[in-house]
Structures are given as structure tokens and as C-alpha cells.
Amino acid sequence: MAETVPTPTEYVDTISKLVDLPIAPEHRPGVIQNFERIMAIAKLVTEFPLPENLETAPIFEP
């Protein structure tokens, strides 16, 4: 089953209502534009292929 991804406009409108955060009309286009960028970057990360034999590290050590 395919997952439906909201448009940046739908996402901004829905989440701003959900968290009760009004967005001024003059700022709304910029907020939507930023979410378009965020979604494009996230797509690169989530669609990056990982090898099947990859194991997670038990402890993060910088």
C-alpha cells in the first residue's frame, strides 16, 4: 500500500493547527518554502540505500 505524503502546504497548515501555532499570512509562503526544502533533503536521507548486512553500533563513540 502506497503512503500518501502531504504537500508542504498541507503539512504546514495541519501541523500549525495541531500545535496551535498561528502563522502570520506574510510569513506563510516562507514557511511553506522552507518545508519544501526540508522535505527534499529528508527524501535524500530516507531513500539512501543501505546494505542488508549493516549492523547498528551498540554505543555511539565520537
PDB file of N, CA, C and O in Angstrom:
ATOM      1  N   MET A   1       0.841  -1.169   0.000  1.00  0.00           N
ATOM      2  CA  MET A   1       0.000   0.000   0.000  1.00  0.00           C
ATOM      3  C   MET A   1       0.892   1.240   0.000  1.00  0.00           C
ATOM      4  O   MET A   1       1.802   1.354   0.822  1.00  0.00           O
ATOM      5  N   ALA A   2       0.635   2.154  -0.909  1.00  0.00           N
ATOM      6  CA  ALA A   2       1.441   3.371  -1.032  1.00  0.00           C
ATOM      7  C   ALA A   2       1.068   4.368   0.061  1.00  0.00           C
ATOM      8  O   ALA A   2      -0.100   4.548   0.404  1.00  0.00           O
ATOM      9  N   GLU A   3       2.094   4.998   0.585  1.00  0.00           N
ATOM     10  CA  GLU A   3       1.893   6.002   1.634  1.00  0.00           C
ATOM     11  C   GLU A   3       1.619   7.353   0.981  1.00  0.00           C
ATOM     12  O   GLU A   3       2.318   7.752   0.049  1.00  0.00           O
ATOM     13  N   THR A   4       0.610   8.046   1.467  1.00  0.00           N
ATOM     14  CA  THR A   4       0.294   9.364   0.947  1.00  0.00           C
ATOM     15  C   THR A   4       1.098  10.406   1.706  1.00  0.00           C
ATOM     16  O   THR A   4       1.010  10.506   2.930  1.00  0.00           O
ATOM     17  N   VAL A   5       1.878  11.178   0.969  1.00  0.00           N
ATOM     18  CA  VAL A   5       2.699  12.217   1.568  1.00  0.00           C
ATOM     19  C   VAL A   5       1.994  13.554   1.368  1.00  0.00           C
ATOM     20  O   VAL A   5       1.653  13.914   0.242  1.00  0.00           O
ATOM     21  N   PRO A   6       1.775  14.287   2.453  1.00  0.00           N
ATOM     22  CA  PRO A   6       1.101  15.583   2.287  1.00  0.00           C
ATOM     23  C   PRO A   6       1.997  16.577   1.552  1.00  0.00           C
ATOM     24  O   PRO A   6       3.223  16.485   1.605  1.00  0.00           O
ATOM     25  N   THR A   7       1.372  17.512   0.877  1.00  0.00           N
ATOM     26  CA  THR A   7       2.144  18.577   0.246  1.00  0.00           C
ATOM     27  C   THR A   7       2.700  19.462   1.361  1.00  0.00           C
ATOM     28  O   THR A   7       2.187  19.438   2.480  1.00  0.00           O
ATOM     29  N   PRO A   8       3.735  20.237   1.072  1.00  0.00           N
ATOM     30  CA  PRO A   8       4.257  21.148   2.100  1.00  0.00           C
ATOM     31  C   PRO A   8       3.182  22.091   2.639  1.00  0.00           C
ATOM     32  O   PRO A   8       3.160  22.384   3.834  1.00  0.00           O
ATOM     33  N   THR A   9       2.299  22.562   1.776  1.00  0.00           N
ATOM     34  CA  THR A   9       1.215  23.451   2.212  1.00  0.00           C
ATOM     35  C   THR A   9       0.276  22.732   3.168  1.00  0.00           C
ATOM     36  O   THR A   9      -0.086  23.275   4.211  1.00  0.00           O
ATOM     37  N   GLU A  10      -0.121  21.509   2.817  1.00  0.00           N
ATOM     38  CA  GLU A  10      -0.998  20.727   3.693  1.00  0.00           C
ATOM     39  C   GLU A  10      -0.328  20.460   5.036  1.00  0.00           C
ATOM     40  O   GLU A  10      -0.963  20.557   6.086  1.00  0.00           O
ATOM     41  N   TYR A  11       0.951  20.126   4.993  1.00  0.00           N
ATOM     42  CA  TYR A  11       1.692  19.824   6.214  1.00  0.00           C
ATOM     43  C   TYR A  11       1.755  21.039   7.132  1.00  0.00           C
ATOM     44  O   TYR A  11       1.463  20.937   8.324  1.00  0.00           O
ATOM     45  N   VAL A  12       2.138  22.189   6.576  1.00  0.00           N
ATOM     46  CA  VAL A  12       2.247  23.411   7.381  1.00  0.00           C
ATOM     47  C   VAL A  12       0.888  23.768   7.982  1.00  0.00           C
ATOM     48  O   VAL A  12       0.802  24.094   9.166  1.00  0.00           O
ATOM     49  N   ASP A  13      -0.157  23.710   7.187  1.00  0.00           N
ATOM     50  CA  ASP A  13      -1.494  24.055   7.685  1.00  0.00           C
ATOM     51  C   ASP A  13      -1.950  23.104   8.791  1.00  0.00           C
ATOM     52  O   ASP A  13      -2.471  23.538   9.818  1.00  0.00           O
ATOM     53  N   THR A  14      -1.751  21.814   8.574  1.00  0.00           N
ATOM     54  CA  THR A  14      -2.193  20.810   9.553  1.00  0.00           C
ATOM     55  C   THR A  14      -1.405  20.905  10.856  1.00  0.00           C
ATOM     56  O   THR A  14      -1.992  20.931  11.937  1.00  0.00           O
ATOM     57  N   ILE A  15      -0.086  20.957  10.757  1.00  0.00           N
ATOM     58  CA  ILE A  15       0.746  20.969  11.959  1.00  0.00           C
ATOM     59  C   ILE A  15       0.591  22.277  12.731  1.00  0.00           C
ATOM     60  O   ILE A  15       0.590  22.267  13.962  1.00  0.00           O
ATOM     61  N   SER A  16       0.460  23.397  12.030  1.00  0.00           N
ATOM     62  CA  SER A  16       0.298  24.660  12.750  1.00  0.00           C
ATOM     63  C   SER A  16      -0.997  24.658  13.566  1.00  0.00           C
ATOM     64  O   SER A  16      -1.047  25.219  14.661  1.00  0.00           O
ATOM     65  N   LYS A  17      -2.042  24.024  13.027  1.00  0.00           N
ATOM     66  CA  LYS A  17      -3.295  23.910  13.789  1.00  0.00           C
ATOM     67  C   LYS A  17      -3.136  22.926  14.947  1.00  0.00           C
ATOM     68  O   LYS A  17      -3.622  23.165  16.052  1.00  0.00           O
ATOM     69  N   LEU A  18      -2.452  21.822  14.677  1.00  0.00           N
ATOM     70  CA  LEU A  18      -2.275  20.785  15.691  1.00  0.00           C
ATOM     71  C   LEU A  18      -1.529  21.291  16.916  1.00  0.00           C
ATOM     72  O   LEU A  18      -1.890  20.954  18.043  1.00  0.00           O
ATOM     73  N   VAL A  19      -0.492  22.096  16.708  1.00  0.00           N
ATOM     74  CA  VAL A  19       0.295  22.599  17.838  1.00  0.00           C
ATOM     75  C   VAL A  19      -0.142  24.003  18.264  1.00  0.00           C
ATOM     76  O   VAL A  19       0.496  24.642  19.100  1.00  0.00           O
ATOM     77  N   ASP A  20      -1.232  24.460  17.675  1.00  0.00           N
ATOM     78  CA  ASP A  20      -1.803  25.780  17.999  1.00  0.00           C
ATOM     79  C   ASP A  20      -0.758  26.889  17.835  1.00  0.00           C
ATOM     80  O   ASP A  20      -0.537  27.704  18.731  1.00  0.00           O
ATOM     81  N   LEU A  21      -0.131  26.889  16.665  1.00  0.00           N
ATOM     82  CA  LEU A  21       0.884  27.879  16.348  1.00  0.00           C
ATOM     83  C   LEU A  21       0.432  28.662  15.115  1.00  0.00           C
ATOM     84  O   LEU A  21       0.641  28.219  13.985  1.00  0.00           O
ATOM     85  N   PRO A  22      -0.179  29.812  15.329  1.00  0.00           N
ATOM     86  CA  PRO A  22      -0.628  30.588  14.170  1.00  0.00           C
ATOM     87  C   PRO A  22       0.566  31.104  13.365  1.00  0.00           C
ATOM     88  O   PRO A  22       1.593  31.488  13.924  1.00  0.00           O
ATOM     89  N   ILE A  23       0.406  31.104  12.048  1.00  0.00           N
ATOM     90  CA  ILE A  23       1.438  31.621  11.150  1.00  0.00           C
ATOM     91  C   ILE A  23       0.866  32.854  10.471  1.00  0.00           C
ATOM     92  O   ILE A  23      -0.177  32.795   9.819  1.00  0.00           O
ATOM     93  N   ALA A  24       1.560  33.966  10.634  1.00  0.00           N
ATOM     94  CA  ALA A  24       1.107  35.214  10.029  1.00  0.00           C
ATOM     95  C   ALA A  24       1.044  35.056   8.511  1.00  0.00           C
ATOM     96  O   ALA A  24       1.915  34.420   7.918  1.00  0.00           O
ATOM     97  N   PRO A  25       0.027  35.627   7.884  1.00  0.00           N
ATOM     98  CA  PRO A  25      -0.116  35.489   6.423  1.00  0.00           C
ATOM     99  C   PRO A  25       1.133  35.898   5.641  1.00  0.00           C
ATOM    100  O   PRO A  25       1.448  35.290   4.618  1.00  0.00           O
ATOM    101  N   GLU A  26       1.839  36.915   6.109  1.00  0.00           N
ATOM    102  CA  GLU A  26       3.035  37.351   5.394  1.00  0.00           C
ATOM    103  C   GLU A  26       4.212  36.389   5.558  1.00  0.00           C
ATOM    104  O   GLU A  26       5.161  36.443   4.776  1.00  0.00           O
ATOM    105  N   HIS A  27       4.163  35.506   6.569  1.00  0.00           N
ATOM    106  CA  HIS A  27       5.240  34.540   6.792  1.00  0.00           C
ATOM    107  C   HIS A  27       4.931  33.165   6.204  1.00  0.00           C
ATOM    108  O   HIS A  27       5.838  32.358   5.999  1.00  0.00           O
ATOM    109  N   ARG A  28       3.670  32.899   5.934  1.00  0.00           N
ATOM    110  CA  ARG A  28       3.236  31.576   5.470  1.00  0.00           C
ATOM    111  C   ARG A  28       3.976  31.110   4.208  1.00  0.00           C
ATOM    112  O   ARG A  28       4.422  29.964   4.176  1.00  0.00           O
ATOM    113  N   PRO A  29       4.127  31.948   3.164  1.00  0.00           N
ATOM    114  CA  PRO A  29       4.859  31.471   1.976  1.00  0.00           C
ATOM    115  C   PRO A  29       6.298  31.051   2.284  1.00  0.00           C
ATOM    116  O   PRO A  29       6.785  30.067   1.726  1.00  0.00           O
ATOM    117  N   GLY A  30       6.976  31.777   3.156  1.00  0.00           N
ATOM    118  CA  GLY A  30       8.349  31.418   3.524  1.00  0.00           C
ATOM    119  C   GLY A  30       8.410  30.127   4.315  1.00  0.00           C
ATOM    120  O   GLY A  30       9.325  29.325   4.124  1.00  0.00           O
ATOM    121  N   VAL A  31       7.452  29.917   5.195  1.00  0.00           N
ATOM    122  CA  VAL A  31       7.403  28.680   5.986  1.00  0.00           C
ATOM    123  C   VAL A  31       7.176  27.489   5.050  1.00  0.00           C
ATOM    124  O   VAL A  31       7.829  26.454   5.181  1.00  0.00           O
ATOM    125  N   ILE A  32       6.253  27.645   4.115  1.00  0.00           N
ATOM    126  CA  ILE A  32       5.980  26.569   3.154  1.00  0.00           C
ATOM    127  C   ILE A  32       7.213  26.300   2.297  1.00  0.00           C
ATOM    128  O   ILE A  32       7.552  25.143   2.046  1.00  0.00           O
ATOM    129  N   GLN A  33       7.874  27.339   1.856  1.00  0.00           N
ATOM    130  CA  GLN A  33       9.085  27.179   1.045  1.00  0.00           C
ATOM    131  C   GLN A  33      10.170  26.435   1.824  1.00  0.00           C
ATOM    132  O   GLN A  33      10.857  25.583   1.262  1.00  0.00           O
ATOM    133  N   ASN A  34      10.328  26.742   3.089  1.00  0.00           N
ATOM    134  CA  ASN A  34      11.313  26.038   3.914  1.00  0.00           C
ATOM    135  C   ASN A  34      10.957  24.569   4.067  1.00  0.00           C
ATOM    136  O   ASN A  34      11.844  23.716   4.047  1.00  0.00           O
ATOM    137  N   PHE A  35       9.661  24.254   4.219  1.00  0.00           N
ATOM    138  CA  PHE A  35       9.265  22.848   4.324  1.00  0.00           C
ATOM    139  C   PHE A  35       9.450  22.111   3.006  1.00  0.00           C
ATOM    140  O   PHE A  35       9.703  20.907   3.011  1.00  0.00           O
ATOM    141  N   GLU A  36       9.331  22.797   1.887  1.00  0.00           N
ATOM    142  CA  GLU A  36       9.647  22.171   0.594  1.00  0.00           C
ATOM    143  C   GLU A  36      11.114  21.745   0.581  1.00  0.00           C
ATOM    144  O   GLU A  36      11.439  20.647   0.132  1.00  0.00           O
ATOM    145  N   ARG A  37      11.985  22.601   1.065  1.00  0.00           N
ATOM    146  CA  ARG A  37      13.414  22.285   1.133  1.00  0.00           C
ATOM    147  C   ARG A  37      13.678  21.139   2.107  1.00  0.00           C
ATOM    148  O   ARG A  37      14.433  20.214   1.806  1.00  0.00           O
ATOM    149  N   ILE A  38      13.048  21.214   3.271  1.00  0.00           N
ATOM    150  CA  ILE A  38      13.229  20.166   4.289  1.00  0.00           C
ATOM    151  C   ILE A  38      12.794  18.810   3.746  1.00  0.00           C
ATOM    152  O   ILE A  38      13.476  17.807   3.954  1.00  0.00           O
ATOM    153  N   MET A  39      11.660  18.778   3.050  1.00  0.00           N
ATOM    154  CA  MET A  39      11.154  17.512   2.516  1.00  0.00           C
ATOM    155  C   MET A  39      12.080  16.958   1.433  1.00  0.00           C
ATOM    156  O   MET A  39      12.253  15.743   1.336  1.00  0.00           O
ATOM    157  N   ALA A  40      12.671  17.822   0.627  1.00  0.00           N
ATOM    158  CA  ALA A  40      13.611  17.368  -0.405  1.00  0.00           C
ATOM    159  C   ALA A  40      14.859  16.771   0.233  1.00  0.00           C
ATOM    160  O   ALA A  40      15.360  15.744  -0.226  1.00  0.00           O
ATOM    161  N   ILE A  41      15.360  17.401   1.277  1.00  0.00           N
ATOM    162  CA  ILE A  41      16.544  16.893   1.974  1.00  0.00           C
ATOM    163  C   ILE A  41      16.220  15.567   2.674  1.00  0.00           C
ATOM    164  O   ILE A  41      17.012  14.626   2.622  1.00  0.00           O
ATOM    165  N   ALA A  42      15.071  15.498   3.318  1.00  0.00           N
ATOM    166  CA  ALA A  42      14.672  14.278   4.016  1.00  0.00           C
ATOM    167  C   ALA A  42      14.528  13.117   3.039  1.00  0.00           C
ATOM    168  O   ALA A  42      14.858  11.978   3.370  1.00  0.00           O
ATOM    169  N   LYS A  43      14.036  13.404   1.842  1.00  0.00           N
ATOM    170  CA  LYS A  43      13.872  12.344   0.839  1.00  0.00           C
ATOM    171  C   LYS A  43      15.234  11.746   0.471  1.00  0.00           C
ATOM    172  O   LYS A  43      15.352  10.532   0.300  1.00  0.00           O
ATOM    173  N   LEU A  44      16.259  12.595   0.349  1.00  0.00           N
ATOM    174  CA  LEU A  44      17.602  12.088   0.050  1.00  0.00           C
ATOM    175  C   LEU A  44      18.086  11.133   1.137  1.00  0.00           C
ATOM    176  O   LEU A  44      18.709  10.111   0.848  1.00  0.00           O
ATOM    177  N   VAL A  45      17.798  11.472   2.374  1.00  0.00           N
ATOM    178  CA  VAL A  45      18.246  10.652   3.504  1.00  0.00           C
ATOM    179  C   VAL A  45      17.453   9.354   3.582  1.00  0.00           C
ATOM    180  O   VAL A  45      18.037   8.279   3.715  1.00  0.00           O
ATOM    181  N   THR A  46      16.135   9.443   3.500  1.00  0.00           N
ATOM    182  CA  THR A  46      15.309   8.250   3.676  1.00  0.00           C
ATOM    183  C   THR A  46      15.380   7.279   2.505  1.00  0.00           C
ATOM    184  O   THR A  46      15.106   6.090   2.671  1.00  0.00           O
ATOM    185  N   GLU A  47      15.741   7.768   1.329  1.00  0.00           N
ATOM    186  CA  GLU A  47      15.831   6.886   0.162  1.00  0.00           C
ATOM    187  C   GLU A  47      17.247   6.390  -0.100  1.00  0.00           C
ATOM    188  O   GLU A  47      17.474   5.668  -1.072  1.00  0.00           O
ATOM    189  N   PHE A  48      18.208   6.763   0.750  1.00  0.00           N
ATOM    190  CA  PHE A  48      19.583   6.318   0.579  1.00  0.00           C
ATOM    191  C   PHE A  48      19.652   4.817   0.833  1.00  0.00           C
ATOM    192  O   PHE A  48      19.230   4.345   1.888  1.00  0.00           O
ATOM    193  N   PRO A  49      20.181   4.065  -0.130  1.00  0.00           N
ATOM    194  CA  PRO A  49      20.225   2.606   0.054  1.00  0.00           C
ATOM    195  C   PRO A  49      21.288   2.192   1.077  1.00  0.00           C
ATOM    196  O   PRO A  49      22.419   2.679   1.060  1.00  0.00           O
ATOM    197  N   LEU A  50      20.901   1.303   1.943  1.00  0.00           N
ATOM    198  CA  LEU A  50      21.827   0.759   2.945  1.00  0.00           C
ATOM    199  C   LEU A  50      22.024  -0.720   2.667  1.00  0.00           C
ATOM    200  O   LEU A  50      21.088  -1.403   2.252  1.00  0.00           O
ATOM    201  N   PRO A  51      23.225  -1.221   2.890  1.00  0.00           N
ATOM    202  CA  PRO A  51      23.456  -2.647   2.652  1.00  0.00           C
ATOM    203  C   PRO A  51      22.665  -3.503   3.642  1.00  0.00           C
ATOM    204  O   PRO A  51      22.414  -3.103   4.779  1.00  0.00           O
ATOM    205  N   GLU A  52      22.281  -4.690   3.176  1.00  0.00           N
ATOM    206  CA  GLU A  52      21.491  -5.608   4.003  1.00  0.00           C
ATOM    207  C   GLU A  52      22.243  -6.078   5.243  1.00  0.00           C
ATOM    208  O   GLU A  52      21.622  -6.354   6.270  1.00  0.00           O
ATOM    209  N   ASN A  53      23.561  -6.171   5.165  1.00  0.00           N
ATOM    210  CA  ASN A  53      24.347  -6.705   6.284  1.00  0.00           C
ATOM    211  C   ASN A  53      24.797  -5.627   7.268  1.00  0.00           C
ATOM    212  O   ASN A  53      25.664  -5.885   8.103  1.00  0.00           O
ATOM    213  N   LEU A  54      24.243  -4.461   7.187  1.00  0.00           N
ATOM    214  CA  LEU A  54      24.614  -3.358   8.066  1.00  0.00           C
ATOM    215  C   LEU A  54      24.119  -3.622   9.495  1.00  0.00           C
ATOM    216  O   LEU A  54      22.965  -3.995   9.706  1.00  0.00           O
ATOM    217  N   GLU A  55      25.001  -3.424  10.457  1.00  0.00           N
ATOM    218  CA  GLU A  55      24.630  -3.597  11.853  1.00  0.00           C
ATOM    219  C   GLU A  55      24.769  -2.259  12.576  1.00  0.00           C
ATOM    220  O   GLU A  55      25.682  -1.484  12.293  1.00  0.00           O
ATOM    221  N   THR A  56      23.869  -1.999  13.495  1.00  0.00           N
ATOM    222  CA  THR A  56      23.943  -0.755  14.250  1.00  0.00           C
ATOM    223  C   THR A  56      24.994  -0.877  15.344  1.00  0.00           C
ATOM    224  O   THR A  56      25.233  -1.962  15.873  1.00  0.00           O
ATOM    225  N   ALA A  57      25.607   0.225  15.670  1.00  0.00           N
ATOM    226  CA  ALA A  57      26.607   0.239  16.740  1.00  0.00           C
ATOM    227  C   ALA A  57      25.888   0.225  18.072  1.00  0.00           C
ATOM    228  O   ALA A  57      24.904   0.945  18.244  1.00  0.00           O
ATOM    229  N   PRO A  58      26.356  -0.584  19.030  1.00  0.00           N
ATOM    230  CA  PRO A  58      25.692  -0.643  20.331  1.00  0.00           C
ATOM    231  C   PRO A  58      25.878   0.641  21.135  1.00  0.00           C
ATOM    232  O   PRO A  58      25.008   1.010  21.924  1.00  0.00           O
ATOM    233  N   ILE A  59      27.004   1.323  20.939  1.00  0.00           N
ATOM    234  CA  ILE A  59      27.309   2.554  21.687  1.00  0.00           C
ATOM    235  C   ILE A  59      27.901   3.563  20.715  1.00  0.00           C
ATOM    236  O   ILE A  59      28.797   3.240  19.935  1.00  0.00           O
ATOM    237  N   PHE A  60      27.396   4.777  20.769  1.00  0.00           N
ATOM    238  CA  PHE A  60      27.970   5.830  19.942  1.00  0.00           C
ATOM    239  C   PHE A  60      29.187   6.395  20.619  1.00  0.00           C
ATOM    240  O   PHE A  60      29.127   6.835  21.768  1.00  0.00           O
ATOM    241  N   GLU A  61      30.312   6.384  19.897  1.00  0.00           N
ATOM    242  CA  GLU A  61      31.544   6.952  20.411  1.00  0.00           C
ATOM    243  C   GLU A  61      32.096   7.912  19.371  1.00  0.00           C
ATOM    244  O   GLU A  61      32.575   7.487  18.320  1.00  0.00           O
ATOM    245  N   PRO A  62      32.028   9.213  19.664  1.00  0.00           N
ATOM    246  CA  PRO A  62      32.514  10.192  18.668  1.00  0.00           C
ATOM    247  C   PRO A  62      34.009  10.107  18.455  1.00  0.00           C
ATOM    248  O   PRO A  62      34.562  10.860  17.654  1.00  0.00           O
TER     249      PRO A  62
END
